[in-house]
């Protein structure tokens, strides 16, 4: 543990993680429309066959998930593991997931704040 203290956050949304990565069985192709509690602003429609849209979907779901069911429904284990090293995520979220799952590859170099 370092001597640096993390900045105090006024609002700390809980990080939701599944019990097992193998529980993530979401789609990897086609169109996904997220419910309002996950996509509260902007277009909730993600065409996973378009370049870059699947990583946008994964970032949104990881940041906004309210329950493990949100993760199970919209994320796929193998896709998450493949995208994980290059996906921009807040440090607190990335650290929480990596603490739970050793099979998520650690990101080297710059980490998101």
N, C-alpha and C positions, 0 to 999 in steps of 0.2 A: 504494500500500500504506500502511496506517495504522501508527502507532507502537504501537497497542494489540496486545498479544499474546493469542492465543486461549488459553483455559484448556487445560491438558494433560489429555487423556483417557486413563485407564488402558487402557480397552478401546476400540479403534477398529475397528468392523466396516467392511469395505470397502464403498464405495458401488458398486452395480452399475448400469451404464448400457448401453443398447443401442448398437450401432454407428450405427444410424439410427432416427429416430422412425418412419419408414415401415415398420419391421419390427414395430411394435406392432399386432397384428391380433386382439386378444382380443375377447371377447363384450361386447355393450352392453345386452343384454336377457337375460331368463331367470335361471335359478338357477346359481350357480357355487359349487362346493365346493372350498375350498383344501386342498392337501396339508398334512400336519403341519408340515413345515419352514417353511411360510409362516404358518400360523395355529396356533401352538403352545399357545395358551390361548384359551378361549372358543369360541364357535360358529363353525365353519369355513364355514357356509352363508350365502351372500349372494344374496338375491333382488333382482336389479338393476332389477326393475320397481317396487320399493318406494322411496319417497322417501328420499334420503340414503344408501342402501345402496351405491350405486356409488362414492361418494366414500370411504366406509369401506373398501371393497375396495381402491381405488387407494392409499390411505394405507398399508394393511397391506402390499400387494405392494411398493410403493416402499421401505418401511422394511426389509422382511424378505427381499427377493430375494437368492438365492444365486448366480444365474447369469442371463445375458441371456435364456435360454429362459423363465425365470419371468416376465419382463417381456413377452416376445413372446406368451406364452400367455394372460395375464390382463389386459393393458392394451391399449387401443385408442388410436391416435395422436390422432385428432380429439377424442375424449373427454378425453384427458389435457390437450391444449392448452386446451380449454374450461374444465376444472376447475382448472387450474394456478394462476391468480391467487388463487383463494379457498380453496385447500386448505392446511390447517395441516400443515406439515412442519418437521422440525428444520432449522435454518439450514445446517448442514454438508451435509445432503442436497440441499436446494434450491440452494445455491450450486454444488455439484458438477454437478447437472443443467443449470443455467443456463449454466455455463461450457462445457458440451458442445453445447448446442442454443440457437442464437440465436432460433429461432422459438417458444420458450417465453416467454410474456409475463412481464415482470418484475412482481413484486408491489410495490405502493407502500404506504408507511406501515409499520405494525408488522410485524416479521418474527419468526417463531417462534424460540425459543432452543434 
